[in-house]
Amino acid sequence: MSSSEGEDSPEGRADGAELANLSGDALDKAYIDREIKEHQSMLAALDSQLIPSAKSEVLQRQLVDLRAETAAQLEEARRVQHEQNQREILSQEPDITWGP
């Protein structure tokens, strides 16, 4: 799911407005959190509704392919989120220097 999907819904517009008020690390964190949430919702819809209700084999294959692509994007977003969390933890560690 791209960052623009879901932005026509009231929730998507609200999320976009919140992002517009952020910058730097706060923007990065909020954006990746939103992407993870959107990809999880898309996977849930694909698994519970779209794939099971697809009548044609072609459509079902396309939805399965879309699911694989969405899952890969979700994993990438989680990797980025993990890196963000690690950077945040490291930035909060006290600076211990030895010397006179």
WOCOR-V822524 format. One record per residue. N is the residue number from 1. SS is DSSP state (H for helix, E for strand, - for the rest). BURIAL is I if it has 9 or more other C-alpha atoms within 8 Angstrom, else O. Layout:
N | SS | BURIAL
N | SS | BURIAL
This chain:
1 | - | I
2 | - | O
3 | - | O
4 | - | O
5 | - | O
6 | - | O
7 | - | I
8 | - | O
9 | - | O
10 | H | O
11 | H | O
12 | H | I
13 | H | I
14 | H | O
15 | H | I
16 | H | I
17 | H | O
18 | H | O
19 | H | I
20 | H | O
21 | - | O
22 | - | O
23 | - | I
24 | H | O
25 | H | O
26 | H | O
27 | H | I
28 | H | I
29 | H | I
30 | H | I
31 | H | I
32 | H | I
33 | H | I
34 | H | I
35 | H | I
36 | H | I
37 | H | O
38 | H | I
39 | H | I
40 | H | I
41 | H | O
42 | H | I
43 | H | I
44 | H | O
45 | H | I
46 | H | I
47 | H | I
48 | H | O
49 | H | O
50 | H | I
51 | H | I
52 | H | O
53 | H | O
54 | - | I
55 | - | O
56 | - | O
57 | H | O
58 | H | O
59 | H | I
60 | H | I
61 | H | O
62 | H | O
63 | H | I
64 | H | I
65 | H | O
66 | H | O
67 | H | I
68 | H | O
69 | H | O
70 | H | I
71 | H | I
72 | H | O
73 | H | I
74 | H | I
75 | H | O
76 | H | O
77 | H | I
78 | H | I
79 | H | O
80 | H | I
81 | H | I
82 | H | O
83 | H | O
84 | H | I
85 | H | O
86 | H | O
87 | H | O
88 | H | O
89 | H | O
90 | H | O
91 | H | O
92 | H | O
93 | - | O
94 | - | O
95 | - | O
96 | - | O
97 | - | O
98 | - | O
99 | - | O
100 | - | O
